[in-house]
Amino acid sequence: MKLPMVIIARALALLWAGFWAFFFVAEARAWETPVRVTVLWAGVGLLFLILALVPWGWERGGGALLAVAGLLIGVAYAIWAPPRLPFPSRVITNLLLGGPPLAAGIVFWMHHRAVAART
């Protein structure tokens, strides 16, 4: 039986990945972005979905991967955010991009440690 925290971590990771996959494709279509760039953004969304699904099979490694990805995404966006974007928008977007995978990854990793400690 899975603990509620793992179910919450799975939901958080999937909601994060699904939202951004949809957002990347929808924004590219709305801005009439060239197909090559749209495919690139769809690939990033697919990568997010894969990152969200890996911990389902390998909680320890997948959780660590998800947490590291959240940190890297947050740092990358902080560096390369659009310069004209207002500061509050940068902070909110950065938290929405990097926060959920970081939190979900930590919960997956903590759950793996709790299960290992019980055995």
GROMACS elastic network, one bead per residue, 0.5 to 0.9 nm:
[ bonds ]
;  ai    aj funct       b0    kb
    2     5     6  0.81562   500
    2     6     6  0.63895   500
    2     7     6  0.70628   500
    3     6     6  0.55263   500
    3     7     6  0.67665   500
    3     8     6  0.89263   500
    3   111     6  0.80351   500
    4     7     6  0.50443   500
    4     8     6  0.61466   500
    4     9     6  0.85463   500
    5     9     6  0.60454   500
    5    10     6  0.85664   500
    5   107     6  0.68945   500
    5   108     6  0.81537   500
    5   111     6  0.75789   500
    6    10     6  0.60678   500
    6    11     6  0.84872   500
    6   104     6  0.84775   500
    6   107     6  0.69159   500
    6   108     6  0.62598   500
    6   111     6  0.68710   500
    7    10     6  0.51202   500
    7    11     6  0.61497   500
    7    12     6  0.85461   500
    8    11     6  0.50659   500
    8    12     6  0.60083   500
    8    13     6  0.85190   500
    8   104     6  0.80320   500
    8   107     6  0.87394   500
    9    12     6  0.50734   500
    9    13     6  0.60719   500
    9    14     6  0.85237   500
    9   100     6  0.88376   500
    9   101     6  0.88228   500
    9   103     6  0.77241   500
    9   105     6  0.75193   500
    9   106     6  0.87603   500
    9   107     6  0.61894   500
    9   108     6  0.66233   500
   10    13     6  0.51971   500
   10    14     6  0.60834   500
   10    15     6  0.84532   500
   10    52     6  0.74175   500
   10    53     6  0.80266   500
   10    55     6  0.81761   500
   10    56     6  0.75124   500
   10   104     6  0.71306   500
   10   108     6  0.83930   500
   11    14     6  0.51903   500
   11    15     6  0.59259   500
   11    16     6  0.84037   500
   11   104     6  0.87454   500
   12    15     6  0.51961   500
   12    16     6  0.60441   500
   12    17     6  0.85601   500
   12    52     6  0.87751   500
   12   100     6  0.63998   500
   12   101     6  0.77149   500
   12   103     6  0.84511   500
   12   104     6  0.63741   500
   13    16     6  0.51676   500
   13    17     6  0.61269   500
   13    18     6  0.84241   500
   13    48     6  0.88356   500
   13    49     6  0.82732   500
   13    51     6  0.83078   500
   13    52     6  0.50515   500
   13    53     6  0.79678   500
   13    66     6  0.86108   500
   13   100     6  0.64841   500
   13   101     6  0.58539   500
   13   103     6  0.87238   500
   13   104     6  0.59687   500
   13   105     6  0.82657   500
   14    17     6  0.51125   500
   14    18     6  0.57478   500
   14    19     6  0.82141   500
   14    48     6  0.87896   500
   14    49     6  0.68953   500
   14    52     6  0.57372   500
   14    53     6  0.75724   500
   15    18     6  0.51342   500
   15    19     6  0.58370   500
   15    20     6  0.84828   500
   15    52     6  0.89862   500
   15   100     6  0.88520   500
   16    19     6  0.53332   500
   16    20     6  0.63016   500
   16    21     6  0.85752   500
   16    48     6  0.81326   500
   16    49     6  0.85226   500
   16    52     6  0.82026   500
   16    96     6  0.79600   500
   16    97     6  0.78369   500
   16   100     6  0.63570   500
   16   101     6  0.72995   500
   17    20     6  0.53591   500
   17    21     6  0.59953   500
   17    22     6  0.85096   500
   17    45     6  0.67621   500
   17    46     6  0.80723   500
   17    47     6  0.84795   500
   17    50     6  0.84176   500
   17    51     6  0.80642   500
   17    52     6  0.64613   500
   17   101     6  0.85341   500
   18    21     6  0.51392   500
   18    22     6  0.60817   500
   18    23     6  0.84036   500
   18    45     6  0.76266   500
   18    46     6  0.88464   500
   18    48     6  0.79592   500
   18    49     6  0.66434   500
   19    22     6  0.52457   500
   19    23     6  0.59638   500
   19    24     6  0.85991   500
   19    45     6  0.87313   500
   20    24     6  0.59040   500
   20    25     6  0.84994   500
   20    44     6  0.87670   500
   20    45     6  0.60551   500
   20    48     6  0.77620   500
   20    97     6  0.80889   500
   21    24     6  0.53854   500
   21    25     6  0.64608   500
   21    26     6  0.85807   500
   21    41     6  0.79973   500
   21    42     6  0.64549   500
   21    43     6  0.84842   500
   21    44     6  0.73197   500
   21    46     6  0.65124   500
   21    47     6  0.87688   500
   21    48     6  0.72500   500
   21    49     6  0.75224   500
   22    25     6  0.54166   500
   22    26     6  0.58990   500
   22    27     6  0.83502   500
   22    42     6  0.83821   500
   22    45     6  0.74413   500
   23    26     6  0.51090   500
   23    27     6  0.57879   500
   23    28     6  0.82963   500
   23    45     6  0.84705   500
   24    27     6  0.53836   500
   24    28     6  0.61443   500
   24    29     6  0.86893   500
   24    38     6  0.78757   500
   24    41     6  0.56264   500
   24    42     6  0.63983   500
   24    44     6  0.81021   500
   24    45     6  0.67184   500
   25    28     6  0.51291   500
   25    29     6  0.61974   500
   25    30     6  0.85853   500
   25    38     6  0.64714   500
   25    39     6  0.82850   500
   25    41     6  0.65744   500
   25    42     6  0.57865   500
   25    45     6  0.80756   500
   26    29     6  0.51283   500
   26    30     6  0.60297   500
   26    31     6  0.85868   500
   27    31     6  0.60826   500
   27    32     6  0.83503   500
   27    33     6  0.83437   500
   27    38     6  0.89455   500
   28    31     6  0.53274   500
   28    32     6  0.60081   500
   28    34     6  0.80238   500
   28    35     6  0.87057   500
   28    37     6  0.78541   500
   28    38     6  0.55860   500
   28    41     6  0.77302   500
   29    33     6  0.61610   500
   29    34     6  0.87836   500
   29    38     6  0.75449   500
   30    33     6  0.77019   500
   32    35     6  0.86113   500
   32    38     6  0.89014   500
   33    36     6  0.82722   500
   33    37     6  0.64851   500
   33    38     6  0.61646   500
   34    37     6  0.55359   500
   34    38     6  0.62406   500
   34    39     6  0.87400   500
   35    39     6  0.60491   500
   35    40     6  0.85484   500
   36    39     6  0.52433   500
   36    40     6  0.63651   500
   36    41     6  0.88911   500
   37    41     6  0.62925   500
   37    42     6  0.85535   500
   38    41     6  0.51388   500
   38    42     6  0.60705   500
   38    43     6  0.84930   500
   39    43     6  0.60492   500
   39    44     6  0.86828   500
   40    43     6  0.50078   500
   40    44     6  0.64473   500
   40    45     6  0.88072   500
   41    44     6  0.50234   500
   41    45     6  0.63233   500
   41    46     6  0.86190   500
   42    46     6  0.61401   500
   42    47     6  0.85762   500
   43    47     6  0.60979   500
   43    48     6  0.86117   500
   44    48     6  0.62936   500
   44    49     6  0.87357   500
   45    48     6  0.50579   500
   45    49     6  0.63679   500
   45    50     6  0.87591   500
   46    50     6  0.62283   500
   46    51     6  0.85848   500
   47    50     6  0.50572   500
   47    51     6  0.61275   500
   47    52     6  0.85932   500
   48    51     6  0.50306   500
   48    52     6  0.62050   500
   48    53     6  0.87654   500
   49    52     6  0.50405   500
   49    53     6  0.63228   500
   49    54     6  0.88476   500
   50    53     6  0.51185   500
   50    54     6  0.61944   500
   51    54     6  0.55215   500
   51    55     6  0.76769   500
   51    62     6  0.75416   500
   51    65     6  0.74983   500
   51    66     6  0.60623   500
   51    69     6  0.81165   500
   51   101     6  0.85561   500
   52    55     6  0.67380   500
   52    56     6  0.80535   500
   52    62     6  0.83197   500
   52    63     6  0.89557   500
   52    66     6  0.70330   500
   52   101     6  0.76454   500
   52   104     6  0.87574   500
   52   105     6  0.89396   500
   53    56     6  0.55546   500
   53    57     6  0.76645   500
   53    62     6  0.81862   500
   54    57     6  0.58696   500
   54    58     6  0.63156   500
   54    59     6  0.77163   500
   54    61     6  0.83445   500
   54    62     6  0.51227   500
   54    63     6  0.79805   500
   54    65     6  0.84748   500
   54    66     6  0.83211   500
   55    60     6  0.71670   500
   55    61     6  0.70447   500
   55    63     6  0.54013   500
   55    64     6  0.86039   500
   55    65     6  0.83222   500
   55    66     6  0.77675   500
   55   105     6  0.78891   500
   55   108     6  0.69728   500
   55   109     6  0.89208   500
   56    59     6  0.61058   500
   56    62     6  0.75977   500
   56    63     6  0.89260   500
   56   108     6  0.88248   500
   57    62     6  0.77108   500
   58    61     6  0.56991   500
   58    62     6  0.53081   500
   58    63     6  0.76987   500
   59    62     6  0.51595   500
   59    63     6  0.53867   500
   59    64     6  0.81685   500
   59   105     6  0.84858   500
   59   108     6  0.55130   500
   59   109     6  0.62344   500
   59   111     6  0.78791   500
   59   112     6  0.60897   500
   60    63     6  0.52601   500
   60    64     6  0.62119   500
   60    65     6  0.85890   500
   60   105     6  0.86637   500
   60   108     6  0.66542   500
   60   110     6  0.82904   500
   60   111     6  0.83973   500
   60   112     6  0.57758   500
   60   113     6  0.79424   500
   61    64     6  0.51381   500
   61    65     6  0.60456   500
   61    66     6  0.85247   500
   61   109     6  0.78052   500
   62    66     6  0.59919   500
   62    67     6  0.84977   500
   62   105     6  0.72817   500
   62   108     6  0.78210   500
   62   109     6  0.81345   500
   63    66     6  0.50485   500
   63    67     6  0.61030   500
   63    68     6  0.85547   500
   63   101     6  0.87128   500
   63   102     6  0.85912   500
   63   104     6  0.71485   500
   63   106     6  0.62372   500
   63   107     6  0.74346   500
   63   109     6  0.51315   500
   63   110     6  0.87095   500
   63   112     6  0.88794   500
   64    67     6  0.50919   500
   64    68     6  0.60859   500
   64    69     6  0.84173   500
   64   102     6  0.87480   500
   64   105     6  0.57723   500
   64   106     6  0.70796   500
   64   108     6  0.80516   500
   64   109     6  0.64790   500
   65    68     6  0.51984   500
   65    69     6  0.59829   500
   65    70     6  0.85357   500
   65   105     6  0.71864   500
   66    69     6  0.50176   500
   66    70     6  0.61286   500
   66    71     6  0.87131   500
   66   101     6  0.54820   500
   66   102     6  0.62883   500
   66   103     6  0.87330   500
   66   104     6  0.73113   500
   66   106     6  0.82030   500
   67    70     6  0.50578   500
   67    71     6  0.63566   500
   67    72     6  0.86875   500
   67    98     6  0.87058   500
   67    99     6  0.88959   500
   67   100     6  0.88445   500
   67   101     6  0.57560   500
   67   103     6  0.69310   500
   67   104     6  0.71962   500
   67   106     6  0.61511   500
   67   109     6  0.89647   500
   68    71     6  0.50898   500
   68    72     6  0.61198   500
   68    73     6  0.84746   500
   68   101     6  0.84287   500
   68   102     6  0.69567   500
   68   105     6  0.80630   500
   69    72     6  0.50432   500
   69    73     6  0.58990   500
   69    74     6  0.83989   500
   69    98     6  0.76875   500
   69   101     6  0.71040   500
   69   102     6  0.73196   500
   69   105     6  0.89731   500
   70    73     6  0.51556   500
   70    74     6  0.60899   500
   70    75     6  0.86106   500
   70    97     6  0.73188   500
   70    99     6  0.62650   500
   70   100     6  0.72678   500
   70   103     6  0.82537   500
   70   105     6  0.82707   500
   71    74     6  0.51494   500
   71    75     6  0.61960   500
   71    76     6  0.85386   500
   71    98     6  0.59984   500
   71    99     6  0.78926   500
   71   101     6  0.83464   500
   71   102     6  0.64569   500
   72    75     6  0.51163   500
   72    76     6  0.59266   500
   72    77     6  0.84485   500
   72    98     6  0.76113   500
   73    76     6  0.50801   500
   73    77     6  0.60331   500
   73    78     6  0.84453   500
   73    94     6  0.81078   500
   73    97     6  0.66764   500
   73    98     6  0.54113   500
   74    77     6  0.52937   500
   74    78     6  0.61099   500
   74    79     6  0.86972   500
   74    94     6  0.55268   500
   74    95     6  0.71758   500
   74    96     6  0.88382   500
   74    97     6  0.64223   500
   74    99     6  0.75648   500
   75    78     6  0.50432   500
   75    79     6  0.62794   500
   75    80     6  0.86685   500
   75    94     6  0.82941   500
   75    98     6  0.82178   500
   76    79     6  0.51954   500
   76    80     6  0.60433   500
   76    81     6  0.80544   500
   77    80     6  0.50829   500
   77    81     6  0.51419   500
   77    82     6  0.88322   500
   77    90     6  0.83569   500
   77    93     6  0.84079   500
   77    94     6  0.62553   500
   77    97     6  0.80935   500
   77    98     6  0.85954   500
   78    81     6  0.56942   500
   78    90     6  0.74788   500
   78    91     6  0.81971   500
   78    94     6  0.66973   500
   80    83     6  0.79958   500
   81    84     6  0.86536   500
   81    85     6  0.74891   500
   81    90     6  0.68649   500
   81    94     6  0.86957   500
   82    85     6  0.55300   500
   82    90     6  0.82902   500
   83    86     6  0.80880   500
   84    87     6  0.88536   500
   85    88     6  0.84184   500
   85    89     6  0.64478   500
   85    90     6  0.64213   500
   86    89     6  0.53832   500
   86    90     6  0.63737   500
   86    91     6  0.89245   500
   87    91     6  0.62941   500
   87    92     6  0.87127   500
   88    91     6  0.51426   500
   88    92     6  0.61945   500
   88    93     6  0.85375   500
   89    92     6  0.51711   500
   89    93     6  0.59803   500
   89    94     6  0.83178   500
   90    93     6  0.52348   500
   90    94     6  0.59206   500
   90    95     6  0.85316   500
   91    94     6  0.50620   500
   91    95     6  0.61373   500
   91    96     6  0.85927   500
   92    95     6  0.51368   500
   92    96     6  0.61522   500
   92    97     6  0.85692   500
   93    96     6  0.50010   500
   93    97     6  0.59852   500
   93    98     6  0.84840   500
   94    97     6  0.51229   500
   94    98     6  0.59600   500
   94    99     6  0.75675   500
   95    98     6  0.54312   500
   95   100     6  0.77747   500
   96    99     6  0.56879   500
   96   100     6  0.66452   500
   97   100     6  0.70822   500
   97   101     6  0.79279   500
   98   101     6  0.60296   500
   98   102     6  0.62764   500
   98   103     6  0.87918   500
   99   102     6  0.51836   500
   99   103     6  0.60737   500
   99   104     6  0.85362   500
  100   103     6  0.51312   500
  100   104     6  0.59465   500
  100   105     6  0.83202   500
  101   104     6  0.50664   500
  101   105     6  0.57841   500
  101   106     6  0.84124   500
  102   105     6  0.51951   500
  102   106     6  0.62317   500
  102   107     6  0.87176   500
  103   106     6  0.52322   500
  103   107     6  0.62874   500
  103   108     6  0.87336   500
  104   107     6  0.50943   500
  104   108     6  0.61728   500
  104   109     6  0.85904   500
  105   108     6  0.51310   500
  105   109     6  0.61540   500
  105   110     6  0.85490   500
  106   109     6  0.50792   500
  106   110     6  0.60234   500
  106   111     6  0.85200   500
  107   110     6  0.50155   500
  107   111     6  0.60410   500
  107   112     6  0.85682   500
  108   111     6  0.51622   500
  108   112     6  0.62713   500
  108   113     6  0.87566   500
  109   112     6  0.51539   500
  109   113     6  0.63498   500
  109   114     6  0.87323   500
  110   113     6  0.50937   500
  110   114     6  0.61695   500
  110   115     6  0.86706   500
  111   114     6  0.50132   500
  111   115     6  0.61582   500
  111   116     6  0.84905   500
  112   115     6  0.52181   500
  112   116     6  0.60896   500
  112   117     6  0.85580   500
  113   116     6  0.50257   500
  113   117     6  0.60344   500
  113   118     6  0.86890   500
  114   117     6  0.51157   500
  114   118     6  0.64060   500
  114   119     6  0.89949   500
  115   118     6  0.52370   500
  115   119     6  0.66338   500
  116   119     6  0.53780   500
